[in-house]
Amino acid sequence: MSGTLYKVEVSGMQSAQVGLTTTGNNLANVNPAGYTRQQVVQSASTPVFSGAGFVGTGANVETVRRVYTGVLSNQAITKIMAKSLFDFL
């Protein structure tokens, strides 16, 4: 059982490390124009059945996704449309 606990702890620490790295990246890039924040998506690993019930097996990092705001998206669309109109004329 101690081997299983070790794996659970390691997977949790690795998932947390990805989260801290992503947070550091977000903080380091707060000022550049056009940078979009990133967010870590975590999930629980598939639990295993023991005689007493299911036992958790740790955490997984599913993905790191970009988080866009409506304001930035609208600004980008407006600029693209304006450029397309200018190129057309």
Contacts in CASP RR format, 6 or more apart in sequence:
PFRMAT RR
TARGET T0000
AUTHOR 0000-0000-0000
METHOD contacts of the structure
MODEL  1
MSGTLYKVEVSGMQSAQVGLTTTGNNLANVNPAGYTRQQVVQSASTPVFS
GAGFVGTGANVETVRRVYTGVLSNQAITKIMAKSLFDFL
4 48 0 8 1.000
4 55 0 8 1.000
4 57 0 8 1.000
7 57 0 8 1.000
7 58 0 8 1.000
8 56 0 8 1.000
8 57 0 8 1.000
8 58 0 8 1.000
11 45 0 8 1.000
11 57 0 8 1.000
11 58 0 8 1.000
11 59 0 8 1.000
11 60 0 8 1.000
12 58 0 8 1.000
12 59 0 8 1.000
14 61 0 8 1.000
15 40 0 8 1.000
15 42 0 8 1.000
15 59 0 8 1.000
15 60 0 8 1.000
15 61 0 8 1.000
18 40 0 8 1.000
18 61 0 8 1.000
18 64 0 8 1.000
19 40 0 8 1.000
19 61 0 8 1.000
22 38 0 8 1.000
22 39 0 8 1.000
22 40 0 8 1.000
22 64 0 8 1.000
25 38 0 8 1.000
26 37 0 8 1.000
26 38 0 8 1.000
29 35 0 8 1.000
34 72 0 8 1.000
36 66 0 8 1.000
36 67 0 8 1.000
36 68 0 8 1.000
36 72 0 8 1.000
37 66 0 8 1.000
37 67 0 8 1.000
38 64 0 8 1.000
38 65 0 8 1.000
38 66 0 8 1.000
38 67 0 8 1.000
39 64 0 8 1.000
39 65 0 8 1.000
39 66 0 8 1.000
39 67 0 8 1.000
40 61 0 8 1.000
40 63 0 8 1.000
40 64 0 8 1.000
41 61 0 8 1.000
41 62 0 8 1.000
41 63 0 8 1.000
41 64 0 8 1.000
41 65 0 8 1.000
42 59 0 8 1.000
42 60 0 8 1.000
42 61 0 8 1.000
42 62 0 8 1.000
43 59 0 8 1.000
43 60 0 8 1.000
43 62 0 8 1.000
44 56 0 8 1.000
44 58 0 8 1.000
44 59 0 8 1.000
44 60 0 8 1.000
45 56 0 8 1.000
45 57 0 8 1.000
45 58 0 8 1.000
45 59 0 8 1.000
45 60 0 8 1.000
46 57 0 8 1.000
47 54 0 8 1.000
47 55 0 8 1.000
47 56 0 8 1.000
47 57 0 8 1.000
48 54 0 8 1.000
48 55 0 8 1.000
48 56 0 8 1.000
48 57 0 8 1.000
49 55 0 8 1.000
END
